[in-house]
Structure formats: structure tokens, C-alpha cells
């Protein structure tokens, strides 16, 4: 079976999953990606369940979810589809620190 329906959930301050979403679909209709923006990782499980109703075969999470947020999404969908999460290697630590320094 080929991957034809893909979901991605991204966290960002002020995002609203009811409005902040994007669909990218190939001209042939053979591939469809749905991106949902949520304000915090805590909103991820609900967004993941919504993606399941849209028929996604795989969900990826942005790096903002971390291991606990990823675990919450996995629990919420009970293994319905594979879930992956973005991670950063040690070579990115300094740049991440600069980006998220308060």
C-alpha cells in the first residue's frame, strides 16, 4: 500500500486548530497532506483524532511535542496509524538555544 494521506501537527503560539490548517494535494489527487497548527502539545491528541477522521495513514509531529507530547498522541489514537516526531541532533543544540532563549 502506498502512502497517499499524510498528517502533520505543528505547535506555535496563538495557533488555532479550527482555523490554522493547510491542505496540500497533488494535482492527480494521489497524495494529500493535512497540516494542523495547535497552540501547545496538549492540543495534539485532539488534532490527531481529527486527522484520523480525514483518513490519514501516518502522522508526524513537530519537535515541539517532545517525548511526552508524542506519547500523549500515541495513546489518544491507540495505534491506529504510525506516529513519528521530529528530533534534533546534538549539532543543533546551540542553534536551538539561540532560537528559544528568553
C-alpha positions as MATLAB code, in Angstrom:
seq = 'XXXXXXXXXXXXXXXXXXXXXXXXXXXXXXXXXXXXXXXXXXXXXXXXXXXXXXXXXXXXXXXXXXXXXXXXXXXXXXXXXXXXXXXXXXXXXXXXXXXXXX';
ca = [
       0.000    0.000    0.000;
       1.347    3.435   -0.899;
       1.235    6.442    1.400;
      -1.450    8.725   -0.015;
      -2.766   10.537    3.107;
      -0.308   12.227    5.473;
      -0.901   14.368    8.555;
       1.449   16.804   10.282;
       0.800   18.659   13.530;
       2.829   21.752   14.413;
       2.838   23.768   17.645;
       3.028   27.539   17.674;
       1.875   30.324   19.961;
      -1.569   31.563   19.006;
      -2.375   28.804   16.520;
      -5.988   27.619   16.463;
      -6.633   24.144   15.018;
     -10.097   25.217   13.894;
      -8.570   27.820   11.577;
      -4.856   27.136   11.224;
      -4.709   24.237    8.838;
      -3.393   23.698    5.374;
      -4.071   21.048    2.757;
      -1.543   20.218    0.071;
      -2.756   17.846   -2.610;
      -1.089   16.619   -5.752;
      -2.719   17.627   -8.999;
      -3.525   13.991   -9.690;
      -5.126   13.598   -6.249;
      -2.811   10.684   -5.466;
      -1.278   12.384   -2.413;
      -2.823   14.611    0.231;
      -1.144   16.198    3.252;
      -3.069   17.954    6.009;
      -1.179   20.247    8.394;
      -2.867   21.344   11.611;
      -1.482   24.057   13.889;
      -2.073   23.824   17.640;
      -1.042   26.291   20.374;
       0.518   23.646   22.640;
       1.396   19.966   22.557;
      -1.540   19.364   24.899;
      -3.848   20.024   21.926;
      -2.092   17.353   19.862;
      -4.266   14.368   20.785;
      -7.450   16.096   19.618;
      -5.769   17.187   16.376;
      -4.522   13.644   15.795;
      -8.013   12.228   16.247;
      -9.296   14.818   13.756;
      -6.663   13.723   11.244;
      -7.819   10.130   11.620;
     -11.343   11.163   10.617;
      -9.788   12.602    7.445;
      -8.258    9.241    6.614;
      -4.566    9.918    7.215;
      -2.319    6.870    7.149;
       0.572    8.410    9.081;
       1.011   11.333   11.483;
       4.181   13.307   12.134;
       4.648   15.779   14.971;
       6.884   18.827   15.092;
       9.801   18.888   17.508;
       7.789   20.947   19.998;
       5.920   17.843   21.105;
       8.889   16.158   22.710;
       8.617   12.641   24.121;
       5.700   13.326   26.479;
       3.564   15.063   23.860;
       4.313   12.304   21.382;
       3.314    9.673   23.951;
       0.020   11.501   24.559;
      -0.775   11.445   20.832;
       0.125    7.760   20.567;
      -2.171    6.962   23.491;
      -5.002    9.067   22.062;
      -5.080    7.254   18.735;
      -4.350    3.796   20.174;
      -2.065    2.653   17.363;
      -4.498    3.458   14.563;
      -1.641    4.776   12.392;
       2.124    5.190   12.814;
       3.232    8.369   14.617;
       6.658    9.938   14.208;
       8.185   13.025   15.718;
      10.827   15.445   14.564;
      14.005   15.358   16.604;
      17.190   17.390   16.607;
      20.692   16.027   16.868;
      23.456   17.355   19.085;
      24.742   19.515   16.226;
      21.591   21.649   16.558;
      21.695   22.284   20.319;
      23.484   25.666   20.151;
      21.224   26.976   17.371;
      18.095   25.826   19.232;
      19.322   27.538   22.381;
      19.760   30.808   20.477;
      16.329   30.464   18.864;
      14.422   29.771   22.066;
      16.424   31.868   24.535;
      14.182   34.118   26.571;
];
